[in-house]
Amino acid sequence: MRRVSIEVPHEGGQRSASSRAAAHLMFGMGDRIASTVYGTITAMATVTAFGRHTDPWRLAELVAATALVFWIAHLYAHGLSESISLREPLRPGALAPIARREFGIVLAAVLPITALVLGALSVLRESSAVWLALGIGLATLAIEGARYARLERFGLTGALAAIAANLVLGLLVVLLKVTVAH
């Protein structure tokens, strides 16, 4: 039986600066797992909610707009929370680190949007583009589960549980799509 392994970007190591930057953009690094998972689920839910009734261009716009709106909402909500906990007024300068930390919400939408644009350009059938966008979401969730397990130094069982937990959440979104589509 052939062994299968999933390569997950390392947080450090001896990779080139460009490969680290690409991994950072696509999968987040360090404490960016939460925003990437949240953004992925948001993108998948948007595709699920509107995928059957919207052309791929419009769907790509909806996914992008939803990601931006949720990112802004997170930025503001976290800013308020930190302002209250620090007992200081909310200042624009305090939002910059939060904006960077939560930007994974927006970045998680990039690959699903790309799949939808391929459908809009007729490179893929529209339905294939929607399913590819959802598949990209599931793959991202699996990678984030594996990253979390690596960062927490889980063994194989813990890693599989972390990946499964992320995938179950994503599959619930896909199940919703299948249920709503029929």
C-alpha positions in Angstrom: 0.0 0.0 0.0 1.4 3.4 -1.0 1.7 6.0 1.7 0.1 9.4 1.1 1.3 12.5 2.8 0.0 16.0 2.8 2.6 18.7 2.6 1.7 21.6 4.7 3.7 24.8 4.6 6.2 25.0 7.5 6.1 28.1 9.6 9.9 28.7 9.1 12.6 26.6 7.6 14.9 27.2 4.7 12.4 28.0 1.9 12.9 31.0 -0.3 11.3 34.3 0.7 8.9 34.1 -2.2 7.7 30.6 -1.3 7.2 31.7 2.3 5.3 34.8 1.1 3.1 32.7 -1.2 2.3 30.2 1.6 1.6 33.1 3.9 -0.9 34.6 1.4 -2.6 31.3 0.6 -2.7 29.6 4.0 -1.9 32.2 6.6 0.9 31.6 9.1 1.0 31.3 12.9 -2.1 32.7 14.5 -3.8 33.4 11.0 -5.4 29.9 10.9 -8.7 31.2 12.4 -9.2 34.0 9.9 -8.4 31.6 7.0 -10.8 29.0 8.3 -13.5 31.6 8.8 -12.9 33.2 5.4 -13.0 29.7 3.7 -16.3 28.8 5.4 -17.7 32.2 4.5 -16.7 31.9 0.9 -18.1 28.3 0.7 -21.4 29.4 2.3 -21.7 32.3 -0.2 -21.1 29.9 -3.1 -23.7 27.5 -1.6 -26.3 30.2 -1.0 -26.1 31.8 -4.5 -24.4 29.2 -6.7 -27.5 27.9 -8.3 -29.2 31.2 -9.0 -26.3 33.4 -10.1 -24.0 33.5 -13.1 -20.3 33.0 -12.3 -19.3 36.7 -12.6 -22.0 37.8 -10.2 -21.2 34.9 -7.9 -17.5 35.9 -7.9 -18.5 39.5 -7.0 -20.8 38.2 -4.2 -18.0 36.0 -2.7 -15.5 39.0 -2.9 -18.0 41.5 -1.4 -19.0 39.0 1.4 -15.3 38.5 2.2 -14.7 42.2 2.4 -17.8 42.9 4.5 -17.0 40.1 7.0 -13.4 41.3 7.2 -14.5 44.8 7.9 -17.0 43.6 10.5 -14.3 41.5 12.2 -11.9 44.3 12.1 -14.4 46.6 13.8 -15.7 44.0 16.3 -12.1 43.0 17.4 -11.1 46.7 17.6 -14.1 47.4 19.9 -13.3 44.4 22.0 -9.6 45.3 22.4 -10.6 48.9 23.1 -12.9 47.8 25.9 -10.4 45.3 27.4 -7.6 47.8 27.3 -10.0 50.6 28.6 -8.7 52.9 25.8 -10.7 54.6 23.0 -10.7 52.9 19.6 -8.1 54.5 17.5 -7.4 53.9 13.8 -3.8 53.0 14.5 -4.9 50.2 16.7 -6.8 48.6 13.8 -3.8 48.0 11.6 -2.5 44.9 13.5 -6.1 43.5 13.6 -6.5 44.2 9.9 -3.4 42.2 9.1 -4.3 39.4 11.5 -7.8 39.0 10.1 -6.9 39.5 6.4 -7.1 35.7 5.9 -10.8 36.2 5.7 -10.3 38.1 2.4 -7.4 35.9 1.1 -9.4 32.7 1.7 -11.8 33.9 -1.0 -9.1 34.4 -3.7 -8.9 30.8 -5.0 -12.7 30.1 -5.0 -13.2 33.4 -6.8 -10.5 32.3 -9.4 -12.5 29.1 -10.0 -15.7 31.1 -10.5 -13.9 33.5 -12.9 -12.8 30.4 -14.9 -16.4 29.5 -15.2 -17.4 33.0 -16.2 -14.7 32.9 -18.9 -16.1 29.5 -20.1 -12.8 27.8 -19.3 -14.9 25.6 -17.0 -18.6 24.8 -17.2 -20.5 27.0 -14.7 -21.5 24.1 -12.5 -17.9 22.8 -12.6 -16.6 26.2 -11.4 -19.0 26.2 -8.5 -18.0 22.7 -7.5 -14.3 23.5 -7.9 -14.8 26.6 -5.7 -16.3 24.3 -3.0 -13.6 21.7 -3.5 -10.9 24.4 -3.0 -12.6 25.3 0.2 -12.6 21.7 1.4 -8.9 21.4 0.5 -8.1 24.6 2.3 -9.9 23.4 5.4 -8.0 20.1 5.3 -4.7 22.0 5.0 -5.6 24.3 7.9 -6.6 21.3 10.1 -3.2 19.7 9.3 -1.4 23.0 10.0 -3.2 23.3 13.4 -2.2 19.7 14.2 1.4 20.5 13.3 1.5 23.7 15.4 0.0 21.9 18.4 2.3 18.9 17.9 -0.5 16.5 17.7 0.2 12.9 16.8 -1.4 11.1 13.9 -4.7 10.6 15.6 -4.9 14.2 16.7 -4.0 15.4 13.3 -6.6 13.3 11.6 -9.2 14.5 14.2 -8.3 18.2 13.4 -8.5 17.6 9.7 -11.8 15.7 10.1 -13.3 18.5 12.2 -12.5 21.1 9.6 -13.8 18.9 6.8 -17.0 18.0 8.6 -17.8 21.7 8.9 -17.0 22.2 5.2 -19.0 19.1 4.2 -22.0 20.5 6.1 -21.8 23.5 3.8 -21.6 21.3 0.8 -24.5 19.2 2.0 -26.5 22.4 2.4 -25.7 23.2 -1.3 -26.9 19.7 -2.4 -30.0 20.0 -0.3 -30.9 23.5 -1.4 -30.2 22.7 -5.1 -32.8 20.0 -5.2 
